[in-house]
Amino acid sequence: MAITVLIPSALQSYAGNQGEVQVSASTVGEALQALVEAYPDLRKHLYNEQGKLRSFVNVYLGDEDTRYLQGLDTPVKDGDTLMIVPSIAGGAPSVTEPSTDVALSNEEILRYSRHLILPDVAMEGQLKLKSAKVLCVGAGGLGAPLALYLAAAGVGTIGLVDFDVVDFTNLQRQVLYTTEDVGRPKLQVAKERLQAMNPNIEVRTYETRLTRENALEIFADYDIIVDGTDNFATRYLVNDACVLLGKPNVYGSIFRFEGQASVFWAKEGPCYRCLYPEPPPPGLVPSCAEGGVLGVLPGVIGTIQAMETIKLILGKGEPLIGRLLLFNALKMQFRELKLRKNPNCPICGEKPIIRELIDYEEFCGVRGVEETPAEVVEQITPTELKRRLDAGEDIFLLDVREPVEWQICRLEGAMLIPMNSVPARMHELDSAKEMVVYCRSGKRSAQIVAFLKAAGFRKVKNLQGGILQWSDEVDPTVPKY
Amino acid sequence: MTVSVLAFAHLKTVLGAETVSVSLTDGATVRDLICHLQETCPELIQWMKSTRVAVNCEYVEPDAVLHDGDEVALIPPVSGG
């Protein structure tokens, strides 16, 4: 009797890329056996080592779950259609199969007790977590809560990629680090903290910048990659390496009070390039350092990434594949946008043109951006400026920072005109007078100096190193931020 | 017809508001809307190449036709981590 078996997209690559297969059988069990005999690669996805149907594989006859009929003994007749549904409808197959030699100690059984009594995790799921290898790219605002929860949950191998040291400005949101860690390499601290939290897991550290040279090699050993980076070049690199290796990329990104999260997995749905084919022009999108970020926000988005990672490992629920989750903290509102795979995507589309990793700094146009006009324009050091002001010279101080920065600190006697307002308010400035322009670090003010020079101001200089260097050289009571 | 435009992330600052109500002629497309917004706010031009547009929570291409009451979201990429 001819039975049609519908294969879910996640398993089609093991069934000759077919969505349906015809078999001859008189029961559900016979049909599945005939299927795996025809396509042996499917066997391990449908059956466990003991030859029993895996618990997350549901088989429907028409719209009836065969578990509620006669299970594998349910009779089928000519023309019937069986549908294989891994986990919950719409769910993805689990990324990790538990290694056969993995077991939990009594200490671990106690530690994970709340997971073990949860039907959708249970012993099988906890062993999957223990067998799983997850790589966190970035150990900052997103990476900190992410790594903490993955470690606590018992993800057996956690890799961390980062090359930064802990900075005072990190502590407002990067909850892996404490005040006394300032100045230490982040990964050294992270490894200590994660191992202290859960000594049963292995933490591997890669104290390096992720590059096109090392990405594929580092990623190769992991089941899931989680993107917690802070720049576009690395985000495109993470995406492309994941697509080339066929691995899921659990994505999160933040700005001020808003966050984005998704799961990009080219085998199952769209990738990051399907969403954003082109990077924004360099310098247009402010970073956390430039635009600010509410400290709790990466906690929300990073834990969403941790949750999605764990769901992928367990093969439970509906992952964020093909969906972009947008979070607005001020409104406390989640929105969801449907994403489609772009058939013309340069890396995961029908005719991919990117077949190896490229130069991502060039792609994002960031090469050479460091060479702002700071060195090109005429500068004055804070020490020299202080000496001349103390000598009673008449020097006009122009502060081009934002009003929020002005509230933090300012130089005595300065006038505030935020950078973007300078062109419209240029008439307020006296081009005959000697002028020193400053900002936080000397970068923005250098641009304004160049702008004013072009507009005919001859006696204008940039304060070298801005407020930061002023605080170091002249007046430590002026706070750095 | 009138559509409401929702600005995300930095585009709130660029457009100067989180929500903008825009009147368009019937049959106008997303591209027409963007052109209209760019005329009133030239700073938006440099953003649009990397910004994705969603209508009623679904991503659309520029030639999608708009309808009265549509909610058009402008979602620029963000990179913070």
Interface residues (C-beta under 8 A of the other chain):
Chain A: G138 G140 G141 L142 G143 D227 G228 T229 D230 N231 F232 R235 G252 S253 I254 F255 R256 E258 G259 Q260 L275 Y276 E278 P279 P280 P281 L284 V285 P286 S287 C288 G291 V293 P298 L324 L326 R335 E336 L337 K338 L339 R340
Chain B: F8 A9 H10 Q46 W47 K49 S50 R52 A54 C57 E58 Y59 A73 I75 P76 P77 V78 S79 G80 G81
